[in-house]
Amino acid sequence: MPYDKYETVIGLEIHVQLATRSKAFCGDDASFGGEPNTYISPISLGHPGTLPRLNKKQVEYAVRLGLALGSRINLTSTFDRKNYFYADLPKGYQITQDRQPICVGGQLNIRVGEEQKIVRIHHIHMEEDAGKSMHDAEGPYSLIDLNRAGVPLLEIVSEPDLRSAEEVDAYMSAMRQLVRYLGISDGNMEQGSLRCDCNVSIRPKGSETLGQRCEIKNLNSMRYARRAIEYEVRRQAVLIESGGRVEQQTLNFDPATGITAPLRDKEDAHDYRYFPEPDLPPVVLEPGYVEEVRRNLPALPWEVYDRLTEEFGLPAYDAGLLSEERPTAIFFLELAQHTANFKAAANLIINKVIPYCNERGMEITAFPVSHGQLAAFIRLIDEGKVANAAAYQHIFPVLAESPNRPPLDIAQSLNLIQTSDEGLLEKLVEEVLANNPDEVERYRKGKKGLIGFFMGEVMKASQGQADPKVVNGLLRGKLG
């Protein structure tokens, strides 16, 4: 099958569940979990005679995201009713924004391998979530949990700028990172806090005409999104090559089988019978309000990444890992105030602190060792008092369990302080060379890699206390 003759075209609709305390249009608890159908009220259940009221925090979070993405903030935006029937939609309609969304335009830069790509944003709108249907809990029956009904969402609609499953993965990852940096969502895909609908089509390479798209609904995993897109692209190519035609449909992806299957014919806007929400007035924002939100924006992920590479001189790999989560970036920046060896600080966080926290299921903000103590740990190595391997393997574990104990004290108690006494080390070097005459002869005949063997023997004879730099110099001098 000549898949390479086609170009994939993908647009995403990302749904971000906001980290507000209450729901979008009533005071019900918006927390995840809880016993089924306990975070509800007559308003979220859509009882007759009840009226919605807007969540102020939802508006602030929408503006915050729009500003971060460079969107134009609509100072006047309106709500609409999107009418459709589904068992977990108690009102029979969803309050959303159709005609005048709160944010228009913008873009997000993503990295795909070594390449950078700009993904344009069409708009961002506010809406409420539906409940949750469970189809496999009680045999032939479907169960409905309405705790999620009415939880505030932002829907981020991209332009069809994505061309592969890899780019979708990078875009979703970057958006998840951004909403977490902004503090507007936990971005937990397993809990449905971030999920997406993928609009996928293909067209002959070189063509500017968009193909007929199919929408894959509710993908809540990067891996599922990649698999679903890859399958759907192949399905559409096979269909076209065999003389068929792609129908506009809404599809479901089954992770167990790895295939997409039709849910229904794709609705157009007129099928939802949008009309202005009669119970909510327009949202009118003052320019001063927007500027206040702008002033309170934190440093954004790409700004932090650039600072780590430019100001602190870190490699791209280190900067990427450290800027992935905002608390980790803050942890590094605070440690950098206590040491000038930024590369050593990055290595310590990446190789020891993060794994330590991950193994114990703790946030890096709960790591028990102070930045001053970690800087003293780095100084032990920089000053040649302790070998790097010995510090990482023996001192760090003790320091993590006894965070107030000075690293130097730990090193002394473990007998790890290195010696630079040239007289003592020269004697050890001579003994090692005398005990290994064959290796000495091979070294002098060109086997220069044996320097590592001699180093190891001297370190062993000194019980790990010999300064490697001094030993190396002595060995090379004795060996010629």
Secondary structure as GFF3:
##gff-version 3
##sequence-region A 1 480
A	DSSP	three_ten_helix	3	5	.	.	.	ID=ss1
A	DSSP	beta_strand	6	17	.	.	.	ID=ss2
A	DSSP	alpha_helix	56	68	.	.	.	ID=ss3
A	DSSP	beta_strand	72	73	.	.	.	ID=ss4
A	DSSP	beta_strand	76	77	.	.	.	ID=ss5
A	DSSP	beta_strand	80	83	.	.	.	ID=ss6
A	DSSP	beta_strand	93	96	.	.	.	ID=ss7
A	DSSP	beta_strand	103	104	.	.	.	ID=ss8
A	DSSP	beta_strand	107	112	.	.	.	ID=ss9
A	DSSP	beta_strand	115	128	.	.	.	ID=ss10
A	DSSP	beta_strand	132	138	.	.	.	ID=ss11
A	DSSP	beta_strand	141	145	.	.	.	ID=ss12
A	DSSP	beta_strand	152	158	.	.	.	ID=ss13
A	DSSP	alpha_helix	165	182	.	.	.	ID=ss14
A	DSSP	beta_strand	194	204	.	.	.	ID=ss15
A	DSSP	beta_strand	214	219	.	.	.	ID=ss16
A	DSSP	alpha_helix	222	241	.	.	.	ID=ss17
A	DSSP	beta_strand	249	254	.	.	.	ID=ss18
A	DSSP	beta_strand	259	265	.	.	.	ID=ss19
A	DSSP	three_ten_helix	269	272	.	.	.	ID=ss20
A	DSSP	beta_strand	275	276	.	.	.	ID=ss21
A	DSSP	beta_strand	283	284	.	.	.	ID=ss22
A	DSSP	alpha_helix	287	295	.	.	.	ID=ss23
A	DSSP	alpha_helix	301	310	.	.	.	ID=ss24
A	DSSP	alpha_helix	316	323	.	.	.	ID=ss25
A	DSSP	alpha_helix	326	335	.	.	.	ID=ss26
A	DSSP	alpha_helix	342	348	.	.	.	ID=ss27
A	DSSP	pi_helix	349	353	.	.	.	ID=ss28
A	DSSP	alpha_helix	354	360	.	.	.	ID=ss29
A	DSSP	three_ten_helix	364	366	.	.	.	ID=ss30
A	DSSP	alpha_helix	371	382	.	.	.	ID=ss31
A	DSSP	alpha_helix	388	390	.	.	.	ID=ss32
A	DSSP	pi_helix	391	395	.	.	.	ID=ss33
A	DSSP	alpha_helix	396	401	.	.	.	ID=ss34
A	DSSP	alpha_helix	407	413	.	.	.	ID=ss35
A	DSSP	alpha_helix	422	435	.	.	.	ID=ss36
A	DSSP	alpha_helix	437	444	.	.	.	ID=ss37
A	DSSP	three_ten_helix	448	450	.	.	.	ID=ss38
A	DSSP	alpha_helix	451	461	.	.	.	ID=ss39
A	DSSP	alpha_helix	468	479	.	.	.	ID=ss40
###
